[in-house]
Amino acid sequence: MTIEFDDNGKFFTDIISKTPVPVMIKTVVHRIHGNIHIGQDRPLKNELDLPEKLIAITDAVISLPDGKVLYRTNFLAE
């Protein structure tokens, strides 16, 4: 990790701080509950509008519409 400071005292780092946002994603067959991590002070909609098509979800729970849990995982990329 590197940290650099400019003349005004502002710092720059390789680490990107993100905030977890709880989400529920509905597909044709499943529901996915988990967290999407977005940049600080950035609305979820802006994150979803990025050209990158990968959505990373942490603490994911995949279930059927009736609530029956099919799978749990710490990380899911959709």
Phi and psi restraints in degrees (range 20) as a CNS / XPLOR table:
assign (resid 1 and name C) (resid 2 and name N)
       (resid 2 and name CA) (resid 2 and name C) 1.0 -118.1 20.0 2
assign (resid 2 and name N) (resid 2 and name CA)
       (resid 2 and name C) (resid 3 and name N) 1.0 144.3 20.0 2
assign (resid 2 and name C) (resid 3 and name N)
       (resid 3 and name CA) (resid 3 and name C) 1.0 -128.7 20.0 2
assign (resid 3 and name N) (resid 3 and name CA)
       (resid 3 and name C) (resid 4 and name N) 1.0 127.5 20.0 2
assign (resid 3 and name C) (resid 4 and name N)
       (resid 4 and name CA) (resid 4 and name C) 1.0 -121.9 20.0 2
assign (resid 4 and name N) (resid 4 and name CA)
       (resid 4 and name C) (resid 5 and name N) 1.0 145.4 20.0 2
assign (resid 4 and name C) (resid 5 and name N)
       (resid 5 and name CA) (resid 5 and name C) 1.0 -116.7 20.0 2
assign (resid 5 and name N) (resid 5 and name CA)
       (resid 5 and name C) (resid 6 and name N) 1.0 142.2 20.0 2
assign (resid 5 and name C) (resid 6 and name N)
       (resid 6 and name CA) (resid 6 and name C) 1.0 -94.6 20.0 2
assign (resid 6 and name N) (resid 6 and name CA)
       (resid 6 and name C) (resid 7 and name N) 1.0 -177.5 20.0 2
assign (resid 6 and name C) (resid 7 and name N)
       (resid 7 and name CA) (resid 7 and name C) 1.0 -65.4 20.0 2
assign (resid 7 and name N) (resid 7 and name CA)
       (resid 7 and name C) (resid 8 and name N) 1.0 -22.3 20.0 2
assign (resid 7 and name C) (resid 8 and name N)
       (resid 8 and name CA) (resid 8 and name C) 1.0 -90.1 20.0 2
assign (resid 8 and name N) (resid 8 and name CA)
       (resid 8 and name C) (resid 9 and name N) 1.0 -0.6 20.0 2
assign (resid 8 and name C) (resid 9 and name N)
       (resid 9 and name CA) (resid 9 and name C) 1.0 91.8 20.0 2
assign (resid 9 and name N) (resid 9 and name CA)
       (resid 9 and name C) (resid 10 and name N) 1.0 -0.2 20.0 2
assign (resid 9 and name C) (resid 10 and name N)
       (resid 10 and name CA) (resid 10 and name C) 1.0 -73.0 20.0 2
assign (resid 10 and name N) (resid 10 and name CA)
       (resid 10 and name C) (resid 11 and name N) 1.0 140.2 20.0 2
assign (resid 10 and name C) (resid 11 and name N)
       (resid 11 and name CA) (resid 11 and name C) 1.0 -111.2 20.0 2
assign (resid 11 and name N) (resid 11 and name CA)
       (resid 11 and name C) (resid 12 and name N) 1.0 153.2 20.0 2
assign (resid 11 and name C) (resid 12 and name N)
       (resid 12 and name CA) (resid 12 and name C) 1.0 -128.7 20.0 2
assign (resid 12 and name N) (resid 12 and name CA)
       (resid 12 and name C) (resid 13 and name N) 1.0 138.2 20.0 2
assign (resid 12 and name C) (resid 13 and name N)
       (resid 13 and name CA) (resid 13 and name C) 1.0 -141.1 20.0 2
assign (resid 13 and name N) (resid 13 and name CA)
       (resid 13 and name C) (resid 14 and name N) 1.0 162.8 20.0 2
assign (resid 13 and name C) (resid 14 and name N)
       (resid 14 and name CA) (resid 14 and name C) 1.0 -77.2 20.0 2
assign (resid 14 and name N) (resid 14 and name CA)
       (resid 14 and name C) (resid 15 and name N) 1.0 -16.1 20.0 2
assign (resid 14 and name C) (resid 15 and name N)
       (resid 15 and name CA) (resid 15 and name C) 1.0 -84.2 20.0 2
assign (resid 15 and name N) (resid 15 and name CA)
       (resid 15 and name C) (resid 16 and name N) 1.0 132.0 20.0 2
assign (resid 15 and name C) (resid 16 and name N)
       (resid 16 and name CA) (resid 16 and name C) 1.0 -106.0 20.0 2
assign (resid 16 and name N) (resid 16 and name CA)
       (resid 16 and name C) (resid 17 and name N) 1.0 117.0 20.0 2
assign (resid 16 and name C) (resid 17 and name N)
       (resid 17 and name CA) (resid 17 and name C) 1.0 -79.0 20.0 2
assign (resid 17 and name N) (resid 17 and name CA)
       (resid 17 and name C) (resid 18 and name N) 1.0 132.5 20.0 2
assign (resid 17 and name C) (resid 18 and name N)
       (resid 18 and name CA) (resid 18 and name C) 1.0 -132.1 20.0 2
assign (resid 18 and name N) (resid 18 and name CA)
       (resid 18 and name C) (resid 19 and name N) 1.0 154.1 20.0 2
assign (resid 18 and name C) (resid 19 and name N)
       (resid 19 and name CA) (resid 19 and name C) 1.0 -112.2 20.0 2
assign (resid 19 and name N) (resid 19 and name CA)
       (resid 19 and name C) (resid 20 and name N) 1.0 129.2 20.0 2
assign (resid 19 and name C) (resid 20 and name N)
       (resid 20 and name CA) (resid 20 and name C) 1.0 -74.0 20.0 2
assign (resid 20 and name N) (resid 20 and name CA)
       (resid 20 and name C) (resid 21 and name N) 1.0 135.1 20.0 2
assign (resid 20 and name C) (resid 21 and name N)
       (resid 21 and name CA) (resid 21 and name C) 1.0 -122.5 20.0 2
assign (resid 21 and name N) (resid 21 and name CA)
       (resid 21 and name C) (resid 22 and name N) 1.0 122.0 20.0 2
assign (resid 21 and name C) (resid 22 and name N)
       (resid 22 and name CA) (resid 22 and name C) 1.0 -67.0 20.0 2
assign (resid 22 and name N) (resid 22 and name CA)
       (resid 22 and name C) (resid 23 and name N) 1.0 136.7 20.0 2
assign (resid 22 and name C) (resid 23 and name N)
       (resid 23 and name CA) (resid 23 and name C) 1.0 -137.4 20.0 2
assign (resid 23 and name N) (resid 23 and name CA)
       (resid 23 and name C) (resid 24 and name N) 1.0 158.4 20.0 2
assign (resid 23 and name C) (resid 24 and name N)
       (resid 24 and name CA) (resid 24 and name C) 1.0 -129.8 20.0 2
assign (resid 24 and name N) (resid 24 and name CA)
       (resid 24 and name C) (resid 25 and name N) 1.0 117.9 20.0 2
assign (resid 24 and name C) (resid 25 and name N)
       (resid 25 and name CA) (resid 25 and name C) 1.0 -107.7 20.0 2
assign (resid 25 and name N) (resid 25 and name CA)
       (resid 25 and name C) (resid 26 and name N) 1.0 126.7 20.0 2
assign (resid 25 and name C) (resid 26 and name N)
       (resid 26 and name CA) (resid 26 and name C) 1.0 -102.8 20.0 2
assign (resid 26 and name N) (resid 26 and name CA)
       (resid 26 and name C) (resid 27 and name N) 1.0 128.5 20.0 2
assign (resid 26 and name C) (resid 27 and name N)
       (resid 27 and name CA) (resid 27 and name C) 1.0 -109.1 20.0 2
assign (resid 27 and name N) (resid 27 and name CA)
       (resid 27 and name C) (resid 28 and name N) 1.0 -176.7 20.0 2
assign (resid 27 and name C) (resid 28 and name N)
       (resid 28 and name CA) (resid 28 and name C) 1.0 -61.3 20.0 2
assign (resid 28 and name N) (resid 28 and name CA)
       (resid 28 and name C) (resid 29 and name N) 1.0 -35.6 20.0 2
assign (resid 28 and name C) (resid 29 and name N)
       (resid 29 and name CA) (resid 29 and name C) 1.0 -114.5 20.0 2
assign (resid 29 and name N) (resid 29 and name CA)
       (resid 29 and name C) (resid 30 and name N) 1.0 -27.5 20.0 2
assign (resid 29 and name C) (resid 30 and name N)
       (resid 30 and name CA) (resid 30 and name C) 1.0 -125.9 20.0 2
assign (resid 30 and name N) (resid 30 and name CA)
       (resid 30 and name C) (resid 31 and name N) 1.0 167.0 20.0 2
assign (resid 30 and name C) (resid 31 and name N)
       (resid 31 and name CA) (resid 31 and name C) 1.0 -122.6 20.0 2
assign (resid 31 and name N) (resid 31 and name CA)
       (resid 31 and name C) (resid 32 and name N) 1.0 137.2 20.0 2
assign (resid 31 and name C) (resid 32 and name N)
       (resid 32 and name CA) (resid 32 and name C) 1.0 -120.1 20.0 2
assign (resid 32 and name N) (resid 32 and name CA)
       (resid 32 and name C) (resid 33 and name N) 1.0 118.9 20.0 2
assign (resid 32 and name C) (resid 33 and name N)
       (resid 33 and name CA) (resid 33 and name C) 1.0 -105.7 20.0 2
assign (resid 33 and name N) (resid 33 and name CA)
       (resid 33 and name C) (resid 34 and name N) 1.0 138.7 20.0 2
assign (resid 33 and name C) (resid 34 and name N)
       (resid 34 and name CA) (resid 34 and name C) 1.0 174.9 20.0 2
assign (resid 34 and name N) (resid 34 and name CA)
       (resid 34 and name C) (resid 35 and name N) 1.0 -157.3 20.0 2
assign (resid 34 and name C) (resid 35 and name N)
       (resid 35 and name CA) (resid 35 and name C) 1.0 -124.9 20.0 2
assign (resid 35 and name N) (resid 35 and name CA)
       (resid 35 and name C) (resid 36 and name N) 1.0 134.2 20.0 2
assign (resid 35 and name C) (resid 36 and name N)
       (resid 36 and name CA) (resid 36 and name C) 1.0 -105.4 20.0 2
assign (resid 36 and name N) (resid 36 and name CA)
       (resid 36 and name C) (resid 37 and name N) 1.0 135.7 20.0 2
assign (resid 36 and name C) (resid 37 and name N)
       (resid 37 and name CA) (resid 37 and name C) 1.0 -99.9 20.0 2
assign (resid 37 and name N) (resid 37 and name CA)
       (resid 37 and name C) (resid 38 and name N) 1.0 123.0 20.0 2
assign (resid 37 and name C) (resid 38 and name N)
       (resid 38 and name CA) (resid 38 and name C) 1.0 -119.6 20.0 2
assign (resid 38 and name N) (resid 38 and name CA)
       (resid 38 and name C) (resid 39 and name N) 1.0 157.6 20.0 2
assign (resid 38 and name C) (resid 39 and name N)
       (resid 39 and name CA) (resid 39 and name C) 1.0 -61.8 20.0 2
assign (resid 39 and name N) (resid 39 and name CA)
       (resid 39 and name C) (resid 40 and name N) 1.0 148.6 20.0 2
assign (resid 39 and name C) (resid 40 and name N)
       (resid 40 and name CA) (resid 40 and name C) 1.0 -60.5 20.0 2
assign (resid 40 and name N) (resid 40 and name CA)
       (resid 40 and name C) (resid 41 and name N) 1.0 140.1 20.0 2
assign (resid 40 and name C) (resid 41 and name N)
       (resid 41 and name CA) (resid 41 and name C) 1.0 60.0 20.0 2
assign (resid 41 and name N) (resid 41 and name CA)
       (resid 41 and name C) (resid 42 and name N) 1.0 29.0 20.0 2
assign (resid 41 and name C) (resid 42 and name N)
       (resid 42 and name CA) (resid 42 and name C) 1.0 -120.4 20.0 2
assign (resid 42 and name N) (resid 42 and name CA)
       (resid 42 and name C) (resid 43 and name N) 1.0 127.8 20.0 2
assign (resid 42 and name C) (resid 43 and name N)
       (resid 43 and name CA) (resid 43 and name C) 1.0 -65.8 20.0 2
assign (resid 43 and name N) (resid 43 and name CA)
       (resid 43 and name C) (resid 44 and name N) 1.0 150.0 20.0 2
assign (resid 43 and name C) (resid 44 and name N)
       (resid 44 and name CA) (resid 44 and name C) 1.0 -57.1 20.0 2
assign (resid 44 and name N) (resid 44 and name CA)
       (resid 44 and name C) (resid 45 and name N) 1.0 -40.2 20.0 2
assign (resid 44 and name C) (resid 45 and name N)
       (resid 45 and name CA) (resid 45 and name C) 1.0 -57.8 20.0 2
assign (resid 45 and name N) (resid 45 and name CA)
       (resid 45 and name C) (resid 46 and name N) 1.0 -40.9 20.0 2
assign (resid 45 and name C) (resid 46 and name N)
       (resid 46 and name CA) (resid 46 and name C) 1.0 -62.9 20.0 2
assign (resid 46 and name N) (resid 46 and name CA)
       (resid 46 and name C) (resid 47 and name N) 1.0 -38.1 20.0 2
assign (resid 46 and name C) (resid 47 and name N)
       (resid 47 and name CA) (resid 47 and name C) 1.0 -65.2 20.0 2
assign (resid 47 and name N) (resid 47 and name CA)
       (resid 47 and name C) (resid 48 and name N) 1.0 -41.3 20.0 2
assign (resid 47 and name C) (resid 48 and name N)
       (resid 48 and name CA) (resid 48 and name C) 1.0 -72.1 20.0 2
assign (resid 48 and name N) (resid 48 and name CA)
       (resid 48 and name C) (resid 49 and name N) 1.0 -23.1 20.0 2
assign (resid 48 and name C) (resid 49 and name N)
       (resid 49 and name CA) (resid 49 and name C) 1.0 -84.2 20.0 2
assign (resid 49 and name N) (resid 49 and name CA)
       (resid 49 and name C) (resid 50 and name N) 1.0 -3.5 20.0 2
assign (resid 49 and name C) (resid 50 and name N)
       (resid 50 and name CA) (resid 50 and name C) 1.0 -63.6 20.0 2
assign (resid 50 and name N) (resid 50 and name CA)
       (resid 50 and name C) (resid 51 and name N) 1.0 148.7 20.0 2
assign (resid 50 and name C) (resid 51 and name N)
       (resid 51 and name CA) (resid 51 and name C) 1.0 -65.2 20.0 2
assign (resid 51 and name N) (resid 51 and name CA)
       (resid 51 and name C) (resid 52 and name N) 1.0 -20.7 20.0 2
assign (resid 51 and name C) (resid 52 and name N)
       (resid 52 and name CA) (resid 52 and name C) 1.0 -66.0 20.0 2
assign (resid 52 and name N) (resid 52 and name CA)
       (resid 52 and name C) (resid 53 and name N) 1.0 127.4 20.0 2
assign (resid 52 and name C) (resid 53 and name N)
       (resid 53 and name CA) (resid 53 and name C) 1.0 -92.6 20.0 2
assign (resid 53 and name N) (resid 53 and name CA)
       (resid 53 and name C) (resid 54 and name N) 1.0 0.1 20.0 2
assign (resid 53 and name C) (resid 54 and name N)
       (resid 54 and name CA) (resid 54 and name C) 1.0 -87.2 20.0 2
assign (resid 54 and name N) (resid 54 and name CA)
       (resid 54 and name C) (resid 55 and name N) 1.0 130.5 20.0 2
assign (resid 54 and name C) (resid 55 and name N)
       (resid 55 and name CA) (resid 55 and name C) 1.0 -116.3 20.0 2
assign (resid 55 and name N) (resid 55 and name CA)
       (resid 55 and name C) (resid 56 and name N) 1.0 118.0 20.0 2
assign (resid 55 and name C) (resid 56 and name N)
       (resid 56 and name CA) (resid 56 and name C) 1.0 -95.6 20.0 2
assign (resid 56 and name N) (resid 56 and name CA)
       (resid 56 and name C) (resid 57 and name N) 1.0 130.7 20.0 2
assign (resid 56 and name C) (resid 57 and name N)
       (resid 57 and name CA) (resid 57 and name C) 1.0 -125.1 20.0 2
assign (resid 57 and name N) (resid 57 and name CA)
       (resid 57 and name C) (resid 58 and name N) 1.0 130.4 20.0 2
assign (resid 57 and name C) (resid 58 and name N)
       (resid 58 and name CA) (resid 58 and name C) 1.0 -106.1 20.0 2
assign (resid 58 and name N) (resid 58 and name CA)
       (resid 58 and name C) (resid 59 and name N) 1.0 158.2 20.0 2
assign (resid 58 and name C) (resid 59 and name N)
       (resid 59 and name CA) (resid 59 and name C) 1.0 50.7 20.0 2
assign (resid 59 and name N) (resid 59 and name CA)
       (resid 59 and name C) (resid 60 and name N) 1.0 48.0 20.0 2
assign (resid 59 and name C) (resid 60 and name N)
       (resid 60 and name CA) (resid 60 and name C) 1.0 -81.4 20.0 2
assign (resid 60 and name N) (resid 60 and name CA)
       (resid 60 and name C) (resid 61 and name N) 1.0 139.3 20.0 2
assign (resid 60 and name C) (resid 61 and name N)
       (resid 61 and name CA) (resid 61 and name C) 1.0 -126.7 20.0 2
assign (resid 61 and name N) (resid 61 and name CA)
       (resid 61 and name C) (resid 62 and name N) 1.0 119.8 20.0 2
assign (resid 61 and name C) (resid 62 and name N)
       (resid 62 and name CA) (resid 62 and name C) 1.0 -103.3 20.0 2
assign (resid 62 and name N) (resid 62 and name CA)
       (resid 62 and name C) (resid 63 and name N) 1.0 127.0 20.0 2
assign (resid 62 and name C) (resid 63 and name N)
       (resid 63 and name CA) (resid 63 and name C) 1.0 -138.8 20.0 2
assign (resid 63 and name N) (resid 63 and name CA)
       (resid 63 and name C) (resid 64 and name N) 1.0 166.2 20.0 2
assign (resid 63 and name C) (resid 64 and name N)
       (resid 64 and name CA) (resid 64 and name C) 1.0 -82.5 20.0 2
assign (resid 64 and name N) (resid 64 and name CA)
       (resid 64 and name C) (resid 65 and name N) 1.0 163.0 20.0 2
assign (resid 64 and name C) (resid 65 and name N)
       (resid 65 and name CA) (resid 65 and name C) 1.0 -57.2 20.0 2
assign (resid 65 and name N) (resid 65 and name CA)
       (resid 65 and name C) (resid 66 and name N) 1.0 -26.6 20.0 2
assign (resid 65 and name C) (resid 66 and name N)
       (resid 66 and name CA) (resid 66 and name C) 1.0 -78.9 20.0 2
assign (resid 66 and name N) (resid 66 and name CA)
       (resid 66 and name C) (resid 67 and name N) 1.0 -3.2 20.0 2
assign (resid 66 and name C) (resid 67 and name N)
       (resid 67 and name CA) (resid 67 and name C) 1.0 99.2 20.0 2
assign (resid 67 and name N) (resid 67 and name CA)
       (resid 67 and name C) (resid 68 and name N) 1.0 -7.0 20.0 2
assign (resid 67 and name C) (resid 68 and name N)
       (resid 68 and name CA) (resid 68 and name C) 1.0 -66.7 20.0 2
assign (resid 68 and name N) (resid 68 and name CA)
       (resid 68 and name C) (resid 69 and name N) 1.0 121.5 20.0 2
assign (resid 68 and name C) (resid 69 and name N)
       (resid 69 and name CA) (resid 69 and name C) 1.0 -77.4 20.0 2
assign (resid 69 and name N) (resid 69 and name CA)
       (resid 69 and name C) (resid 70 and name N) 1.0 127.3 20.0 2
assign (resid 69 and name C) (resid 70 and name N)
       (resid 70 and name CA) (resid 70 and name C) 1.0 -98.2 20.0 2
assign (resid 70 and name N) (resid 70 and name CA)
       (resid 70 and name C) (resid 71 and name N) 1.0 -34.9 20.0 2
assign (resid 70 and name C) (resid 71 and name N)
       (resid 71 and name CA) (resid 71 and name C) 1.0 -161.0 20.0 2
assign (resid 71 and name N) (resid 71 and name CA)
       (resid 71 and name C) (resid 72 and name N) 1.0 144.4 20.0 2
assign (resid 71 and name C) (resid 72 and name N)
       (resid 72 and name CA) (resid 72 and name C) 1.0 -128.1 20.0 2
assign (resid 72 and name N) (resid 72 and name CA)
       (resid 72 and name C) (resid 73 and name N) 1.0 140.4 20.0 2
assign (resid 72 and name C) (resid 73 and name N)
       (resid 73 and name CA) (resid 73 and name C) 1.0 -152.3 20.0 2
assign (resid 73 and name N) (resid 73 and name CA)
       (resid 73 and name C) (resid 74 and name N) 1.0 154.7 20.0 2
assign (resid 73 and name C) (resid 74 and name N)
       (resid 74 and name CA) (resid 74 and name C) 1.0 -76.3 20.0 2
assign (resid 74 and name N) (resid 74 and name CA)
       (resid 74 and name C) (resid 75 and name N) 1.0 -24.1 20.0 2
assign (resid 74 and name C) (resid 75 and name N)
       (resid 75 and name CA) (resid 75 and name C) 1.0 -146.2 20.0 2
assign (resid 75 and name N) (resid 75 and name CA)
       (resid 75 and name C) (resid 76 and name N) 1.0 136.7 20.0 2
assign (resid 75 and name C) (resid 76 and name N)
       (resid 76 and name CA) (resid 76 and name C) 1.0 -140.9 20.0 2
assign (resid 76 and name N) (resid 76 and name CA)
       (resid 76 and name C) (resid 77 and name N) 1.0 132.1 20.0 2
assign (resid 76 and name C) (resid 77 and name N)
       (resid 77 and name CA) (resid 77 and name C) 1.0 -113.7 20.0 2
assign (resid 77 and name N) (resid 77 and name CA)
       (resid 77 and name C) (resid 78 and name N) 1.0 124.1 20.0 2
